[in-house]
């Protein structure tokens, strides 16, 4: 623990040289410190490939407790986990959670190295009751995970999480199952989607998937949205990274909006674009 604190102080001294590392988390202006940290990262050209600024989002509420989210360059999202009596307090609390995670992300132990990959694969094998031989077989879940780690050598865990979020959503959405039915290998799927970021186009395609599911099973959208909101709330209160849960909420909400704004949309055929492109790639 002492070594971790020493490493964090060293990172603070490098990224925010005019700040006192001993007082950094006691500073009420943690919002500006988070902004300074990521501006410094961008100036060093070591930031994420998807450019952007620190973005805050306050949830509509007529009174306390208030909820605020902060999204970092690259897409990682954090929220306030304390019960906040004002929007400003919620914003500061969210910024504090994001700053702590940003600083921890700079530690050497949070970067993907050969040693990190070996430990992660061993943990994955133990959790799936598989064998180490599975790590060399991309057709297995452990092998696919191993391949993803190898493909992201040198990246930090927050950078890797951006890619993992995409595959979490594809699995939740049912797209991975559909791709397996087209005989695409896991390596091909990973290579294909590793080229893309989670943007409005991808969200729209996933929303169209859920519109089709709603037609087949009326009520599933509302049921899934309630579950997503509960997962988001639970994850926020425990201080977890929130992007997967928040993206689920956004995609489902978009699907509901499209259904109510156009009961018989003609655009679901566009939902096959990603599958068609990948099958062509295959």
N, C-alpha and C positions, 0 to 999 in steps of 0.2 A: 504493500500500500504506500509506503514511504517513497519507493522508487517511482510509483505512478504519479504521485503528487509532485515529485521533483521534475518528472518529465513534462507534466502539464505546465508547471511554472516556466520551464524552458521554452515550451511552445508559445505561451503567452508573451514572454519576453521577446520572442522573434516576431510574432504576428502583430502584437500591440506593444511596441517598445516604450511608449510613454505611460503605460498603465502599470500600477503596482500589482504584481501577481498575487500577493497576499490578500489584496482587497478586491480582486476582480469580481468575485461572486457576491460581494456585499454592496457593490455599487448599484444604486437604484437605476442608473441609466444603462442597464444591461442591453436594452434595445439598440442603442448606438454602438455598443461594443460588438454586438453580433454583426451589425452592418459593417463596421470597420474590419472585422475579421475576414469577412467574405470579399470585401473590396481589396484587401491585401492579397488574398488568394488569387483574385483575378489579375491583379497587377503582376504577380509572380508567374502568371500563365500556368498555374497548377490547378486551376479550377475544373469543373466538370465540362464535358463536351457541349452539353446543352446550356448555353449562356443564359443568364438571368440574374435578377436581384432577389434579395430576401423579401418575401411577400407575406403580408399578414391578412387574416380573414377573421372577422368577428361574427359569431353566429347571432342571428336576430333573437332578441330577448327583451321582454318588457320590464324585467327586473332580475336581480341576482338569483342564483349564481350565473356568472357570465362565462362564456367559452370563447377562446381565441386559438386559432391555428397559425403556425408559421411554416412556410414552405421555403426550403433552401435551394440555391442553384443546384440543378441535378434532379430535384423533385422530392427529396426526403422531407417528410412532414412531421411536425411535433405540435403538441398542444399543452395548455396549462393543465396540471394534474391536481392543483389545489382548488379549494372552493373560493372563488374570487367574487368580491362584492362590487367591483367596478370593471368596466371594459379595459381601462388602463392597467389595472392590476392583473387582469387575465392576460393581457398582451405582454406585460413584463415577465409573468410566470412562464408563458410559452417561450419567450425569448431566452430565458434562463435555461430551460430544458434543452433548447436547440443549441445554445452556446456550449453547454457541457458536452453534448454529443459531438459537436463540431470539433472541440478540442480533443476529446478522446479519440476521434477519428484520425488525428494526426500522429498518434502513438505508433511506433514501429510494429507493435503487436496487432494493429488493426489493418496492416497492409498484407496483401496476398503474396506469400512467398512459398517456396517449395516446402519449407517446414510447416507452414500454416496449412497447406493443401494436404500434406500427409496426415496431420492431426485431424483435420476436418473429415477426410475420407474415412479414417479409422472410427471416428464418432458416428458417421453415417452408416457404416457397416454394422456397428454395434446396435444402432437403433432400428435397423431393418432386418436383423438376424441373417444378414448376407455373409459373403466372404470377401476377402481382399481381391480375389480374382475378378469379382464383379466390377471393380474399379477400372479395369482395362476393357470392359465390354460396354460400349456406348448404348447398347440396346436395353441395359438395365438402368434403374433409377439412380443407383450409386455411380454407375459409369457415366451417365449424363451429367450428374453433379460434378464429378471429377473433371469431365471435359469442359464444363462451364468455368470451373476454377482455373484450369490450365489456360483457358482462352483469355482470362482476365488477370494474368500474372502482373504484379506490380501495382494494381489498383487498390484503393482503400475499400473498406467494407461499405461505406455509404455509396460509393460509386457502384460496387457490385450489387448492392441492394436495389438500385434502379433497374438493373436487368432482371433480377430475381422477381421484382414486383410485376413485370410484364408477364413472366411465365406463371406466377401465381394467379394472375387474372385470366390468362388463357386456360389454365387448368379449371378454375372456378367457372369460367364461361362455357366450358365444354369444347373449346376450339382444339385443344390438344388431342382429345379423343377423336375428333373429326379428322385431324391431320394423320393420326395413326391409321385410320381406315383408308387413307389414300396411299398407304405404304411408304410414306415419307419416313426416313430414319430420324432418330432423335438428334443426331449430329446436324442433319440438314435443317431441322426445325430451329435448333439453337443458332446455327450460323445465319439463318435467314432473319430471325427476329432480333439478333444482336446488332443488326444494322439500323434498327429503328428505335425511336424514342416514343414514349407514351404521350401521344398528342391527341388533338381533337378528332382527327380522322380515325385513329384506332378506337377511341372512345365511342364514336358514332357507329362503327362496325359492331362493336360489342353490344351497344344499345339495341341495334337491329336484331341481333341474336336473341335478346331477351324479349323483344316484341314478338318474335316468332314463337318463343316458348310460352308467352302469355296467350297467344292464339290457341296453342295446343292444350294448355292447362290454365284456364282463367283463374286469376287470383294469385298466381305464383309470383308476379312482380311485387305486389304489396307485401306478401309474406317474406320474400327475400330482402326487401328494403328494410322491413322491421328488424330482421336478423342482422343486417349490415349496420344499422344504426346502433343496435345493442353492442355489437362487437367493437365499433368505433368508440363508443362511450367507455367501455371496459378497458380498452387499450389506452385511451387517453388518461384515464385516472391512474393507470399503473406506469405512466411515463414512457410507453413504448413508441417506436417509430410507427407512424399512422398511415403512410401513403396507401398501402394495400386496402385497408378498410375504408379510407376516404374515397378512393377511386371507385370502389364497389358502390358506395352511396351515390356518387356522381353519375355513374353509368346507368344505374337503375332509375334514378330521378330523371335522367335524360330520356330514357325509354318511356316512362310514364307521361312525360310532357309531350312526346311525339304521338303517343296513342291518343291523348285527349285533344291534341291540336289537329290531328288527322286520323280519324278512326280507321281508314283503309289506305295506309301509305303505300305508294308504288315503289318506294326505294329499297325494300328488303333484298331485292336482287343484288344490290351493291354489297350485301353482306358476304357474297361469295368471292369478292375481289382478293382478299388475302389468301384464301384457299387456292384460288385459281393461279395467283402469282407463284405461290409456293409449289404447286403441282408442276408448273412450268419450270420452276427452278429444279425440281426433282428430275 
